[in-house]
Amino acid sequence: MKPRILVVSSGREELDDFRRLLEEESGCEILRVPDGRSALREARRKRPLAVILEEELLDMPGRELVRALLPIHAFIHTAVMSGLSAEAFHRAFEGLGVMDQLPPLPRAADARRFLERLRTLSSLTEGAVPPPRTAAPR
C-alpha cells in the first residue's frame, strides 16, 4: 500500500499542479478533502503519513484540525498553507508539532522542500516516502 498525503483545501484549482507534483515526485497517493470534518474522517480511515492544510478551513481553523489529528495519529506530519509571518505562525501553531509552513499558494519548489522534509522525518518514524523519482531518459 502506498503512503498517503491528505490535502485539506476548499477546492482551489490553483493547487492542482502542487498536488500533481506531490504525487509524481513522492509516489504517494494524494487525497483531497474540502474541510476539517472530512479530513478527520479520512485520517481515521486511511491513516495518511502527512496532512497539508489551509490555515483557515471552511468549517474550522487549521489549528483546531491539527489539534484534533494528534489523538488519531500522534506521529502524523502536518504542514499549513499560511501567509502569516514566521513569528506569528510559530505563535499560532506552537506546541502542535507542525513540520512546515507553506505559502498560501505553494509551487513546485515548495512541494519539493516539503517532500524532502517528509522523507527525513518519515524515515525516523513509521512510513517511509520513496526517494525522488528520476525522469526517464528521452
N, C-alpha and C positions, 0 to 999 in steps of 0.2 A: 504494500500500500504506500502510495506517495505521501510525503508530508504535505500538510495543507497550510495555506496562509489565508486568513479571513480579512477581507477589506470591508469596512463599515463606512458606507458613503451613501448620501441621499440620491445617488444615481447620476452624478455628474459625469457626462460623457468625456469631459476633459481628462478623466483618469483612465480611460480605456487604454491608451498607449502605455501608461505606467503599469497597469495590471498585466498587459500582454508581455511587457518586458520582464516583469517579475516571473511570469510563468516560463517564458522561453529560457531565461538565464538561470533559473533555480531548479527546474524540473518538478517544482511543487504544483499541486492543484491549487488554483486561486478561486476562492469562493467570494461572492459579494452579497451583502445584505444591506438594506436601506436604513436600519435603525438599531438602537441598542437592544430592544427586546428580541429581535430576530438574531442578533449577534449572540446573545446569551443562550438562546435555544440551539443555535448551530455549534457553539462552543461545547455544550453538553453532549450533543450528538456526534460531532465529528472530531473533537479534540484537536484543534489546529495547533500547529507549532508556534504560530505568531498571529497577532491581530494588528492591523493598521486601521486607525480610526480617525474621523474628523474630531476636532476639538469640541464642536457643538453638534450633536446629533438631532434628528427630528424629534425624538422623544425623551432625551436626557442629555445632560452634559457628558462629554467624553470622560471626565474624571470619574463620574459615577459608574460608567461602564467598566473602566479599568479596575475600580474597587470591587465591582460585582464579579469580575472574571477571576480574581485571586482565589476564592474558595472553590471554584470549579476546577482550576488547574493552576497550582501555585507557581509553576515554572513556565507559564505561557509568556512569550516575549511580546511586548507591545510597543508600538510606535504611534505617535499622534501627529496628524497634519495640523499645524498651528502657525499662525502669524505672530504669536507673542514673541517678545524679546527673549533671549536665552535666560535672563534673570527671572522674568515674570513666569516663564514656562517652568523653571525649576521650582519656584514657589508654588505654582498651581498643582504640580504633579509630584512634589517631593514625597518620598516615602512609599510610592506606589510601584517602584521598580520599572518605570518606563525606560526602555532601552534607547529610544531615539526620538528626536523631534524632526519631523519632515516639514517642508514648506507646504502651504495650503494647496498648491498645485505641483506636486512632485514630478520631476522629469527623470530622464534616463540615468543621469549621474546620481540622483538621489536613490533610485532603485538599486543601483549597483552598490552604493555605500551601505544601504540597508541590508542587502543580501550578504555583503562581506561581514558585517557585524553579526548578523544572524548565524552565519556559518561558524564564526568563532564561538559565539555563546551556545549554539546548539550542540557543538561538539563537546561542550563541558556538561551538558545536561543529557536529555534522553534521545532526542531525534536529530539526526544529522541532515543537513541540507547538502545535496550533492554539490561538488565543485562546479565552477562555471563551465558551461558548455563552450566548446570551441567551434568556430564556424567551419563548415566543410570547405575544403579547397574548391575553387571554381575553375 
